[in-house]
Amino acid sequence: MVSTLEDRVRPPAAAGGPLSTQEFFINMGPQHPSTHGVLRLVLKLDGETVREVIPVLGYIHRGIEKIGEHQTYRQFVHLSDRLDYLSALMNNWAVSLTVEKAAKIELNDRIQVIRTIMAELQRIQSHQLWWGVLGMDLGAFTPFLYGFRDREVLTDVFEETMGARLTMNYIQPGGLMQDIHPNFVERVKSFLKYFKPKLAEYEELLGGNVILQERLRKVGRLEAKTAVSMGATGPVLRASGVAHDLRKKEPYGVYSKVAFDVPVGTMGDCWDRYWVRIEEMRQSMRIVEQLIDNIPAGKHLLVKPAIVIKVPQGLYYGQVETARGILGIFVVADGTGYPYRIHLRTPNFNNLWSITAIAPGLRVADLVAILSSLDIVVPDIDR
Amino acid sequence: MNKMSQEDILTAPLAETAPSSSPAVGMTGPLAAPRPERRGFWWNILSGLRSLLKGMGVTFRYFSRPSTVVTQQYPENRATLKLFDRSRTLLGMIHDENGFHKCTACHFCEKACPNASITVAERPKPATGKPELDYFTWRMDSCTYCNACVIVCPFSVLTMSGTFENSVFDSRLLIYNLTRYAGPTSQVLMKIADPEERKRMIETRGVFSGVPLLRKGGRK
């Protein structure tokens, strides 16, 4: 018999009976391999069954919001790399987008197209790593190596143009830090050619595997209503059946000019979250394919780097869809070159909290699958 | 910004809210996720076995083809290992063939640096009467390699290139002085024909020479 969700949810045994059990608290983390960083989960367990999950944060808090008050808007971009380091370029874009909106900087097509290409490549790269780590969390080490092998190809593309592999600091308010490398277009094309059969291989190796399917299917169901009320965004929300994607709803960059589909889950379980991300990689490749051949000519930086960008007094909010959800930057500007206050609405914080609604009633091994399918980056939660 | 209530987000179909102004958008609406199939007892066992064999087939495909291995034998392949041109490794100052640089001590890089890793010290008694560079202190221990100093430099003096094997046993060796001499720029020096006169205008500086001038965090 295939075990179903109903099997996994067990009522507590009656106290005083022959099979009476005792609830106890146990720490998962802060140094646990499947928490992907220093995240502590306090579990209230009844045997193997999870009754309650309390995430405890703050182990990697660096005070980025406070440091941001002492940085110019251009300097703050390099701190945004360090939020969700797997979607550094999209974080850069969020800051740049907000500052450009506030300081009324108009951009040319070249900058917008290159930004969109970079963001989509980064989305693929981020999901590649997630795919590998998901396999490793569920006990298969091979996908981890395959995921990193393909990620390396893309990392080289980034390194050639930007000089950095992880914290790029590439998208600046008013343009891009450097123009794309002459080899960039060729390299991206060869990557797309290389990665398409590899994605089919991913499905063969992990997605088609019956063990993985059984560990993800009907596990960690997140209802659409719960997901919205928890503030979950990105693939987590879309897997719950809510087709909310900022790239479609409030298009920025050149997303309104390219054709792509938004994958949406039907049930909101771990399998849907798995499939949504796999399909997003395919759609991202589709977007890059449409843009890579006709990058318009133009300047890559419209504001000279020595100029301190001054933002007029007021409140500004900008948001982008990163690989994990909506990253919002809220800026309180006092008219100088420095922000008065910066607040970050990071996707992982809300996505993590949905675990408190999902996990009760499941087993500890399922909790690992849920954590992995939520795709958490801890520096983004604590920031 | 359009305000959406919880109910709106839940019920709003994607295709309606997306702009339909450009004809290039071939919207097919959201894709729905396929579910893994489960049927009878024996079907499940057979399909499970097939999926396991398929996955192992992938592994064996790579196992039988050593040409697909991408592992780099790092410490052994140092001779052939090349970084990209733009790789951000060590910060350096470009000196021409005579050993002169173009830095005018304009402090742009110092102001652009987000965490006070760069300190530009001017010469107390400049030979030309205009500001001259004395020490260019770069703290590698606090540098985040954000590249801001390189792109901000109006004379393209700074460059991020070199080696990535920079570990040392003494943290004081992570504070570099990038200029090789204290004195005017190469443009000023090259106007002087007499090499002896040139030598008198400059003083030699080593990578770790002098007392490094450090800003104790914060902004000036």
Interface residues (C-beta under 8 A of the other chain):
Chain A: V2 H70 Q71 R74 Q75 H78 L79 T142 R149 E152 D156 E159 E160 T161 M162 G163 A164 T167 N169 M177 Q178 H181 E201 E204 L205 L206 G208 N209 V210 I211 Q213 R217 A224 K225 V228 S229 R238 A239 V242 A243 H244 D245 K248 K249 E250 P251 S256 K257 V258 A259 D261 V262 P263 V264 G265 T266 M267 W271 D272 W275 V276 E279 P305 A306 Y317
Chain B: M1 N2 Q6 I9 L10 A12 P13 L14 T17 A18 P19 S21 S22 A24 V25 G26 M27 T28 G29 P30 L31 A32 A33 P34 R35 P36 R38 N44 S47 G48 S51 L52 K54 G55 G57 V58 T59 V70 F84 D85 R86 S87 R88 F108 A112 P114 T144 Y145 C146 N147 A148 I151 V152 P154 M160 G218 R219
